[in-house]
Amino acid sequence: MLLLCSLPPSYQSFKETLIYDKDKLSFEDVKGHLLSTEKLKNKFG
């Protein structure tokens, strides 16, 4: 949860999706989603 709270405001929808979509969050879940998001952002602008 601390990791999610430390993300910048541009990740607000990402944070909400992770928080409300799952009962439990693991570090691996958050890391995987962040890496995927960054890859897409870099690929498409």
HUJO-V643505 format. One record per residue. N is the residue number from 1. PHI is phi in degrees with one decimal (NA if undefined). NEAR is the number of other ideal C-beta (glycine too) atoms within 10 Angstrom. Layout:
BEGIN
n: <N:N>
phi: <PHI:PHI>
near: <NEAR:NEAR>
END
This chain:
BEGIN
n: <1:2:3:4:5:6:7:8:9:10:11:12:13:14:15:16:17:18:19:20:21:22:23:24:25:26:27:28:29:30:31:32:33:34:35:36:37:38:39:40:41:42:43:44:45>
phi: <NA:-61.0:-61.5:-64.2:-69.5:-85.5:-72.3:-67.9:-57.2:-65.2:-98.2:-57.2:-67.2:-61.6:-62.1:-62.8:-61.7:-66.3:-68.0:-90.0:-88.6:-131.0:-78.7:-131.9:-115.0:-109.1:-58.4:-63.5:-60.4:-64.6:-60.7:-61.5:-66.7:-64.4:-64.1:-63.7:-63.4:-66.0:-61.9:-64.4:-63.0:-69.8:-72.8:-107.4:111.8>
near: <9:5:12:15:7:8:14:6:6:8:16:10:8:15:17:11:12:17:11:7:9:10:4:5:15:9:8:8:13:17:11:11:16:16:10:10:12:10:10:10:10:8:7:6:5>
END
